[in-house]
Amino acid sequence: MLSSTAELKLFYHLNEKIMAGEFETFSALYDYIGRLKLSFKPDEVIEKCFLLFKDLRWGFLRELSKSEYGKLWKELVLPNPEFPNAGDLKRNISIANIYIAMLDIHGYTRFCQESKSNLSRLRKLDDFLHEGIRKIARSNHSLANRERGDEIVVVASSATNCIKTTFEIITTFSKHAVVKDHVVGKSRSDYSIVLPDFKVTAGIAGGNLTTPLIITESGLLSGFLLNTAARLQTLANELSPKDSKIITTNSVYSSFLKENKVVKSDLFAKKVLSFFNAGTVIFKGTKVNCCQIIFNPKEQYRMKYNPNLMTLLESLRQELWKGRVFPDLAALLLEVCRAMPSFAVDVVVSGEKRKVSNNSIAQLAKQAGHQYSGEDYFAAVTSLAQIVAEVEQVPEFDRLVVRYLKEVCLRFELLTVELDKRLEQEVDSKIDVIFNPQYKTAYLNAKKYLGTYEKLKNFAMSSTSLGNKKSIWYSLIEDKKEDLKLEIYFGKR
């Protein structure tokens, strides 16, 4: 409490200047006080002015305090030399110990539309989005804030705290526990009457010295760290439009492992989380190695084929299109079909309705692999394209695998178009060896009649006189190296 009249007068004087926006930083305010010729020590006034300044200028970071958020305070604040519990926000930060999660609530808009005549219901949800999530974050020494309606941003000084806060928010929005063994808190009781079963997707970034975070003068966050978390959240949305999903950068995963070597969290000790390596995703201006956090026991089967996915991704990274990419992709598809729960789905391919299952797609993948090893590249790629057409219509099939499958198939289809041209040239150059005079004339004339020509061309292209098709195929791969490069791009170009 300010006890003297002089202190009160100084406080009201400074209060007016702060409210008028005359000080852009607390340091400027502190320097101003230092220039006043005061007959008393203004320490209490300075501390109260800092609290006011922080409330007005720090945005949702105004909750920061050295006593309650020691690590975050150290990372985000430049303390005043004379008042260590006061200071200014750092404006441009490139440090490893900051982690940001961006969360998106599925069904928020629909809920608001359906509840527009029930203001108390809307107010309950609004109260939770403003205060409930902050309470959850505070229990994990983190900060959280609602952004633009259905988006939530979490800031933490450790990967473990950021992940745990994210899970507790997801759990609170869910009617059912999303992590077993009750290792994360659930704060749903006050809101259970009004909250439906919301699904939440999240992206988490941080733990990388080269990823900057910018804090604006009004306490808002921006910069590449925030953008990366937002892009990963959008990718999680795309890969899982109906269920909760979290995607993190590999640096977050590495930090999580390092932190739990020192002090084991319940999330780590009880082994409730698995990290599924999802490969490299390209955003505008950078590449990010990322992984999905698997927390639903029903999704644990995905870990069985993660090694196969990593083998494929390594083959793609090394551009082993000649001998490894196709068989590695076929092996991945086989393992996915073995590992995932049984399914039987009606699909339509080229206007034909058929039922597909784990076994039918596995057999098609085996067939494609055999065709490729037998140098029947046209048939192999046709089989691969059929798999693409079928699994796209199977909701349960891993959407990340489908995405890589489609991208690889597109590149092999490009090669077969060129192979067709190259082999046709080979046929023309060896026409006298392949055909007797009668069929040579028929072949040349058949070019005028496409149907007959295609039959004769297929016969010619299967001729042993053409020599080793593999050398032609490998030559094409060399010629088309730039076109074959595959990295998943996400976001605006």
VMD Tcl script that draws the C-alpha trace (Angstrom):
set ca {
  {0.00 0.00 0.00}
  {1.13 3.55 -0.73}
  {1.19 5.20 2.67}
  {2.25 8.78 2.07}
  {0.61 11.62 0.17}
  {3.80 12.14 -1.85}
  {3.76 8.52 -3.00}
  {0.09 8.74 -4.00}
  {0.65 11.95 -5.95}
  {3.60 10.42 -7.79}
  {1.63 7.29 -8.57}
  {-1.35 9.21 -9.99}
  {1.01 11.42 -12.01}
  {2.75 8.38 -13.51}
  {-0.55 6.59 -13.94}
  {-1.82 9.36 -16.23}
  {1.34 9.25 -18.33}
  {1.22 5.44 -18.62}
  {-2.47 5.54 -19.63}
  {-1.66 8.20 -22.20}
  {0.99 5.92 -23.73}
  {3.92 8.26 -23.10}
  {6.28 5.39 -22.19}
  {6.95 2.67 -24.74}
  {9.02 0.63 -22.27}
  {9.28 0.23 -18.54}
  {12.92 1.34 -18.84}
  {11.71 4.69 -20.23}
  {9.33 5.03 -17.28}
  {12.11 4.15 -14.82}
  {14.47 6.69 -16.39}
  {11.78 9.37 -16.20}
  {11.32 8.72 -12.47}
  {15.09 8.92 -12.03}
  {15.10 12.45 -13.48}
  {12.51 13.67 -10.96}
  {13.90 15.33 -7.86}
  {12.14 13.25 -5.22}
  {12.58 13.58 -1.48}
  {11.71 9.93 -0.83}
  {12.55 6.47 -2.23}
  {9.91 5.65 -4.85}
  {10.41 1.86 -4.76}
  {6.79 0.96 -3.98}
  {5.51 3.39 -6.61}
  {7.87 1.91 -9.21}
  {6.69 -1.63 -8.45}
  {3.03 -0.66 -8.73}
  {3.69 1.28 -11.94}
  {5.37 -1.80 -13.39}
  {2.29 -3.91 -12.68}
  {0.09 -1.30 -14.38}
  {2.47 -1.00 -17.33}
  {2.60 -4.78 -17.69}
  {-1.21 -5.07 -17.66}
  {-1.53 -2.46 -20.38}
  {1.41 -3.27 -22.67}
  {2.30 -6.96 -22.38}
  {-0.79 -8.57 -23.90}
  {-1.40 -12.07 -22.57}
  {2.21 -12.10 -21.34}
  {1.05 -9.75 -18.59}
  {0.62 -12.83 -16.41}
  {4.39 -13.29 -16.37}
  {6.01 -12.90 -12.99}
  {9.44 -13.93 -11.78}
  {8.04 -15.77 -8.77}
  {5.45 -17.88 -10.62}
  {7.08 -18.33 -14.04}
  {10.79 -18.31 -13.23}
  {12.04 -20.02 -16.41}
  {9.74 -18.15 -18.77}
  {10.64 -14.89 -17.05}
  {14.33 -15.61 -17.61}
  {13.78 -16.35 -21.31}
  {11.34 -13.55 -22.15}
  {12.23 -10.60 -19.92}
  {15.18 -8.21 -19.64}
  {15.10 -7.47 -15.88}
  {15.71 -4.00 -14.50}
  {19.12 -3.89 -12.73}
  {17.63 -2.25 -9.62}
  {14.27 -4.06 -9.63}
  {14.81 -7.75 -10.61}
  {11.06 -8.42 -10.43}
  {10.42 -5.79 -13.11}
  {11.76 -5.25 -16.62}
  {10.96 -5.19 -20.33}
  {9.93 -7.92 -22.75}
  {12.62 -9.04 -25.15}
  {11.46 -8.09 -28.64}
  {13.38 -10.57 -30.79}
  {14.29 -13.92 -29.28}
  {16.33 -16.73 -30.79}
  {16.81 -19.09 -27.86}
  {16.28 -22.81 -27.44}
  {14.14 -22.81 -24.31}
  {10.93 -21.39 -25.70}
  {8.17 -23.69 -26.98}
  {4.90 -22.68 -28.61}
  {1.79 -24.74 -29.27}
  {-1.02 -23.62 -31.57}
  {-4.35 -25.37 -31.02}
  {-7.51 -25.34 -33.11}
  {-10.92 -26.40 -31.76}
  {-12.97 -28.43 -34.24}
  {-16.69 -27.65 -34.27}
  {-16.40 -24.35 -32.39}
  {-18.23 -22.31 -35.05}
  {-21.00 -24.90 -35.37}
  {-21.42 -24.99 -31.58}
  {-21.74 -21.18 -31.49}
  {-24.34 -21.21 -34.26}
  {-26.36 -23.95 -32.59}
  {-26.17 -22.16 -29.22}
  {-26.88 -18.61 -30.40}
  {-30.19 -18.58 -28.52}
  {-28.57 -19.89 -25.34}
  {-26.39 -17.05 -24.09}
  {-25.51 -18.71 -20.78}
  {-24.13 -21.71 -22.67}
  {-22.03 -19.49 -24.90}
  {-20.83 -17.49 -21.91}
  {-19.70 -20.67 -20.15}
  {-17.61 -21.68 -23.14}
  {-16.27 -18.15 -23.48}
  {-15.29 -18.11 -19.80}
  {-13.43 -21.37 -20.22}
  {-11.59 -20.13 -23.32}
  {-10.47 -17.03 -21.45}
  {-9.87 -18.29 -17.92}
  {-10.02 -22.10 -17.96}
  {-7.15 -22.57 -20.40}
  {-5.03 -20.05 -18.49}
  {-5.59 -22.02 -15.30}
  {-4.50 -25.24 -17.04}
  {-1.38 -23.56 -18.43}
  {-0.54 -21.94 -15.09}
  {-0.55 -25.35 -13.40}
  {2.21 -26.35 -15.84}
  {4.21 -23.09 -15.47}
  {3.06 -22.07 -18.96}
  {1.01 -19.30 -20.49}
  {-2.04 -19.76 -22.72}
  {-4.29 -17.36 -24.55}
  {-7.28 -17.52 -26.83}
  {-6.63 -16.17 -30.33}
  {-9.24 -15.37 -33.01}
  {-12.21 -17.33 -31.65}
  {-11.30 -21.02 -31.82}
  {-7.49 -20.81 -31.72}
  {-5.34 -21.14 -28.61}
  {-1.63 -20.34 -28.23}
  {0.50 -21.86 -25.47}
  {3.97 -20.58 -24.49}
  {6.24 -22.70 -22.28}
  {9.88 -22.87 -21.24}
  {10.13 -26.65 -21.66}
  {8.92 -29.19 -24.21}
  {7.40 -31.30 -21.42}
  {5.33 -28.42 -20.04}
  {4.17 -27.43 -23.52}
  {3.13 -30.98 -24.42}
  {1.42 -31.55 -21.05}
  {-0.49 -28.25 -21.29}
  {-1.61 -29.17 -24.81}
  {-2.85 -32.57 -23.64}
  {-4.70 -31.13 -20.67}
  {-6.51 -28.66 -22.93}
  {-7.39 -31.46 -25.39}
  {-8.57 -33.63 -22.49}
  {-10.73 -30.85 -21.10}
  {-12.45 -30.45 -24.45}
  {-13.05 -34.21 -24.69}
  {-15.77 -36.19 -22.93}
  {-13.39 -39.13 -22.74}
  {-9.82 -39.34 -21.43}
  {-7.39 -38.99 -24.32}
  {-4.35 -40.17 -22.34}
  {-4.49 -43.30 -20.16}
  {-3.49 -43.59 -16.48}
  {-4.80 -40.09 -15.68}
  {-1.34 -38.59 -16.11}
  {-2.81 -35.30 -17.30}
  {-5.31 -33.18 -15.44}
  {-8.93 -32.79 -16.48}
  {-10.68 -29.53 -15.65}
  {-14.02 -30.27 -17.29}
  {-16.28 -30.44 -14.24}
  {-17.38 -26.80 -14.27}
  {-18.08 -26.88 -18.00}
  {-19.34 -30.44 -18.57}
  {-22.94 -29.28 -18.90}
  {-22.23 -27.00 -21.85}
  {-19.19 -28.47 -23.63}
  {-19.80 -31.08 -26.31}
  {-17.07 -33.53 -27.32}
  {-14.73 -31.15 -29.14}
  {-11.74 -32.48 -31.09}
  {-8.55 -30.42 -31.04}
  {-5.55 -30.40 -33.38}
  {-2.23 -28.85 -32.38}
  {1.21 -28.00 -33.69}
  {4.19 -27.56 -31.36}
  {7.50 -25.91 -32.26}
  {10.59 -24.81 -30.32}
  {13.88 -26.01 -28.94}
  {15.86 -24.71 -31.89}
  {18.31 -21.81 -31.64}
  {17.76 -20.82 -35.27}
  {14.00 -20.29 -34.89}
  {13.22 -16.72 -33.76}
  {10.25 -15.50 -31.77}
  {9.24 -11.85 -32.02}
  {7.23 -10.05 -29.34}
  {5.50 -6.89 -30.54}
  {5.13 -3.70 -28.50}
  {1.59 -4.73 -27.58}
  {2.71 -8.12 -26.27}
  {1.60 -10.12 -29.31}
  {3.71 -13.00 -30.60}
  {4.89 -13.33 -34.17}
  {7.84 -14.68 -36.13}
  {8.94 -18.01 -37.49}
  {8.49 -20.00 -34.28}
  {4.81 -19.07 -34.09}
  {4.34 -19.59 -37.84}
  {5.91 -23.06 -37.66}
  {3.56 -24.12 -34.85}
  {0.60 -22.74 -36.83}
  {1.61 -24.60 -40.02}
  {2.06 -27.87 -38.11}
  {-1.37 -27.40 -36.57}
  {-2.89 -26.90 -40.03}
  {-1.09 -30.04 -41.23}
  {-2.55 -31.92 -38.24}
  {-5.96 -30.64 -39.32}
  {-5.43 -31.97 -42.83}
  {-4.20 -35.38 -41.72}
  {-6.88 -35.76 -39.06}
  {-10.04 -33.76 -39.90}
  {-12.20 -35.68 -37.37}
  {-9.92 -36.64 -34.48}
  {-7.54 -34.88 -32.12}
  {-3.93 -34.91 -33.33}
  {-0.64 -33.28 -32.34}
  {2.33 -32.72 -34.65}
  {5.65 -31.45 -33.30}
  {9.03 -30.61 -34.71}
  {11.76 -33.18 -34.10}
  {13.57 -30.61 -31.96}
  {10.60 -30.62 -29.55}
  {10.78 -34.42 -29.38}
  {14.56 -34.28 -28.74}
  {14.07 -31.69 -25.99}
  {11.33 -33.82 -24.42}
  {13.73 -36.80 -24.24}
  {16.56 -34.70 -22.79}
  {14.36 -33.08 -20.15}
  {13.02 -36.44 -19.00}
  {16.48 -37.92 -18.59}
  {16.97 -35.40 -15.79}
  {13.50 -35.38 -14.21}
  {10.98 -37.96 -15.45}
  {7.47 -36.64 -15.97}
  {4.44 -38.94 -15.69}
  {3.96 -38.61 -19.45}
  {7.42 -40.11 -19.95}
  {7.61 -42.51 -17.01}
  {4.30 -44.21 -17.76}
  {5.08 -44.41 -21.49}
  {1.73 -43.02 -22.56}
  {3.16 -41.22 -25.60}
  {4.80 -42.51 -28.77}
  {6.45 -40.31 -31.37}
  {5.78 -41.29 -34.98}
  {8.45 -39.86 -37.27}
  {6.61 -38.13 -40.11}
  {9.59 -37.01 -42.19}
  {10.36 -33.60 -43.63}
  {7.70 -31.03 -44.43}
  {8.53 -27.90 -46.42}
  {7.00 -24.58 -45.47}
  {7.65 -21.37 -47.31}
  {11.33 -20.67 -46.83}
  {12.31 -23.67 -44.72}
  {12.20 -27.42 -44.09}
  {10.94 -28.89 -40.84}
  {11.51 -32.45 -39.62}
  {8.41 -33.38 -37.70}
  {6.66 -36.19 -35.88}
  {3.17 -37.03 -34.69}
  {2.48 -37.72 -31.03}
  {0.48 -40.93 -30.73}
  {-1.51 -40.99 -27.52}
  {-4.63 -42.98 -28.45}
  {-4.05 -46.71 -27.70}
  {-6.08 -47.53 -30.82}
  {-3.39 -45.80 -32.92}
  {-0.40 -47.59 -31.41}
  {-0.38 -50.03 -34.35}
  {1.10 -47.23 -36.46}
  {4.41 -47.57 -34.64}
  {4.80 -51.05 -36.20}
  {5.29 -49.58 -39.67}
  {7.11 -46.38 -38.73}
  {10.49 -48.09 -39.46}
  {9.21 -48.92 -42.96}
  {8.17 -45.31 -43.50}
  {11.60 -44.13 -42.34}
  {13.27 -46.57 -44.76}
  {11.21 -45.13 -47.62}
  {11.95 -41.56 -46.56}
  {15.68 -42.32 -46.43}
  {15.50 -43.81 -49.94}
  {13.75 -40.65 -51.11}
  {16.30 -38.46 -49.36}
  {19.13 -40.30 -51.10}
  {17.17 -40.25 -54.39}
  {17.42 -44.03 -54.79}
  {14.73 -44.12 -57.47}
  {16.39 -46.90 -59.47}
  {16.47 -49.74 -57.01}
  {14.96 -48.81 -53.64}
  {12.04 -46.36 -53.71}
  {9.49 -48.66 -55.38}
  {10.22 -51.81 -53.31}
  {10.44 -49.75 -50.11}
  {7.04 -48.23 -50.86}
  {5.56 -51.67 -51.60}
  {7.01 -52.99 -48.32}
  {5.51 -50.04 -46.41}
  {2.08 -50.66 -47.91}
  {2.28 -54.34 -46.96}
  {3.22 -53.52 -43.37}
  {0.44 -50.90 -43.08}
  {-2.12 -53.48 -44.26}
  {-0.81 -56.02 -41.73}
  {-0.67 -53.59 -38.81}
  {-3.90 -51.59 -39.17}
  {-7.29 -52.87 -37.99}
  {-9.24 -54.95 -40.49}
  {-11.42 -53.03 -42.92}
  {-13.75 -53.79 -45.83}
  {-14.81 -50.75 -47.82}
  {-16.78 -50.31 -51.04}
  {-14.88 -48.10 -53.48}
  {-15.40 -46.93 -57.04}
  {-12.41 -46.99 -59.42}
  {-12.83 -46.01 -63.10}
  {-16.60 -46.31 -62.70}
  {-16.37 -49.84 -61.33}
  {-17.59 -50.60 -57.81}
  {-15.56 -53.08 -55.77}
  {-14.88 -54.02 -52.14}
  {-11.34 -53.56 -50.87}
  {-9.77 -54.87 -47.70}
  {-6.41 -55.15 -45.96}
  {-5.75 -58.37 -47.87}
  {-6.75 -57.08 -51.32}
  {-4.53 -53.99 -51.05}
  {-1.66 -56.08 -49.62}
  {-1.94 -58.49 -52.58}
  {-1.93 -55.57 -55.00}
  {1.18 -54.15 -53.29}
  {2.90 -57.56 -53.58}
  {1.92 -57.73 -57.23}
  {3.30 -54.26 -57.90}
  {6.58 -55.19 -56.19}
  {6.94 -58.37 -58.26}
  {6.12 -56.50 -61.46}
  {8.75 -53.89 -60.70}
  {11.47 -56.45 -59.87}
  {10.50 -58.26 -63.08}
  {11.13 -55.02 -65.05}
  {7.47 -54.76 -66.07}
  {7.46 -51.08 -65.18}
  {4.22 -50.18 -66.94}
  {2.26 -52.87 -65.08}
  {3.98 -52.02 -61.77}
  {3.05 -48.34 -61.98}
  {-0.49 -49.21 -63.12}
  {-0.86 -51.40 -60.01}
  {0.50 -48.58 -57.85}
  {-1.99 -46.12 -59.35}
  {-4.80 -48.57 -58.59}
  {-3.67 -48.74 -54.95}
  {-3.76 -44.92 -54.80}
  {-7.30 -44.84 -56.20}
  {-8.45 -47.43 -53.67}
  {-6.78 -46.31 -50.43}
  {-7.86 -42.70 -50.96}
  {-11.39 -44.00 -50.39}
  {-10.50 -45.92 -47.22}
  {-10.99 -43.45 -44.31}
  {-8.98 -45.61 -41.91}
  {-5.86 -45.71 -44.09}
  {-3.04 -43.54 -42.73}
  {-3.37 -40.19 -44.53}
  {0.35 -39.47 -44.21}
  {1.19 -42.73 -45.98}
  {-1.43 -41.96 -48.62}
  {0.19 -38.58 -49.18}
  {3.64 -40.07 -49.80}
  {2.09 -42.85 -51.90}
  {0.41 -40.33 -54.19}
  {3.54 -38.23 -54.58}
  {5.74 -41.23 -55.40}
  {3.16 -42.65 -57.82}
  {2.95 -39.35 -59.70}
  {6.68 -39.41 -60.30}
  {6.71 -43.00 -61.51}
  {3.82 -42.21 -63.85}
  {5.93 -39.38 -65.25}
  {8.72 -41.90 -65.90}
  {6.43 -44.38 -67.66}
  {5.28 -41.67 -70.07}
  {8.91 -41.07 -70.98}
  {9.63 -44.80 -71.03}
  {6.87 -45.29 -73.57}
  {8.49 -42.68 -75.84}
  {11.97 -44.11 -75.34}
  {10.92 -47.70 -76.08}
  {8.99 -46.61 -79.14}
  {12.19 -45.04 -80.43}
  {14.01 -48.32 -79.68}
  {11.36 -50.24 -81.61}
  {11.75 -47.95 -84.62}
  {15.54 -48.33 -84.51}
  {15.35 -52.14 -84.33}
  {12.24 -52.70 -86.39}
  {13.95 -55.06 -88.84}
  {15.12 -57.31 -86.00}
  {11.80 -57.36 -84.17}
  {9.40 -57.86 -87.10}
  {9.49 -59.97 -90.18}
  {8.81 -57.93 -93.38}
  {5.09 -58.68 -93.31}
  {4.58 -57.42 -89.75}
  {6.98 -54.55 -90.25}
  {4.70 -53.23 -92.98}
  {1.67 -53.85 -90.79}
  {3.31 -52.06 -87.86}
  {4.16 -49.00 -89.92}
  {0.72 -48.91 -91.46}
  {-0.93 -49.49 -88.09}
  {0.24 -46.11 -86.86}
  {-2.60 -44.82 -88.94}
  {-5.03 -47.03 -87.03}
  {-4.41 -46.54 -83.34}
  {-6.05 -49.68 -81.92}
  {-4.08 -52.11 -84.04}
  {-0.97 -50.02 -83.62}
  {-1.17 -50.17 -79.82}
  {-1.48 -53.97 -79.90}
  {1.49 -54.31 -82.19}
  {3.47 -51.75 -80.22}
  {2.85 -53.64 -76.98}
  {4.07 -56.81 -78.69}
  {7.14 -55.01 -79.95}
  {7.94 -53.44 -76.59}
  {7.93 -56.85 -74.91}
  {10.38 -58.22 -77.45}
  {13.70 -59.55 -76.12}
  {15.35 -57.92 -79.11}
  {15.08 -54.58 -77.36}
  {17.67 -55.72 -74.87}
  {17.76 -54.70 -71.19}
  {14.78 -52.49 -70.30}
  {16.31 -51.85 -66.89}
  {19.14 -49.84 -68.47}
  {16.59 -47.68 -70.29}
  {14.59 -47.25 -67.07}
  {17.69 -46.30 -65.08}
  {18.76 -43.91 -67.83}
  {15.38 -42.18 -67.60}
  {15.73 -41.84 -63.83}
  {19.10 -40.14 -64.33}
  {17.61 -37.80 -66.94}
  {14.62 -36.90 -64.76}
  {16.37 -36.52 -61.42}
  {15.16 -32.97 -60.86}
  {11.54 -33.93 -61.62}
  {11.68 -36.88 -59.22}
  {12.70 -34.93 -56.12}
  {10.07 -35.44 -53.47}
  {9.53 -33.37 -50.36}
  {6.11 -32.75 -48.92}
  {5.29 -29.07 -49.33}
  {2.72 -27.45 -47.11}
  {1.38 -23.93 -47.12}
  {1.19 -21.06 -49.57}
  {3.85 -20.96 -52.28}
}
mol new
graphics top color blue
foreach p $ca { graphics top sphere $p radius 0.5 }
foreach p [lrange $ca 0 end-1] q [lrange $ca 1 end] { graphics top cylinder $p $q radius 0.2 }
display resetview
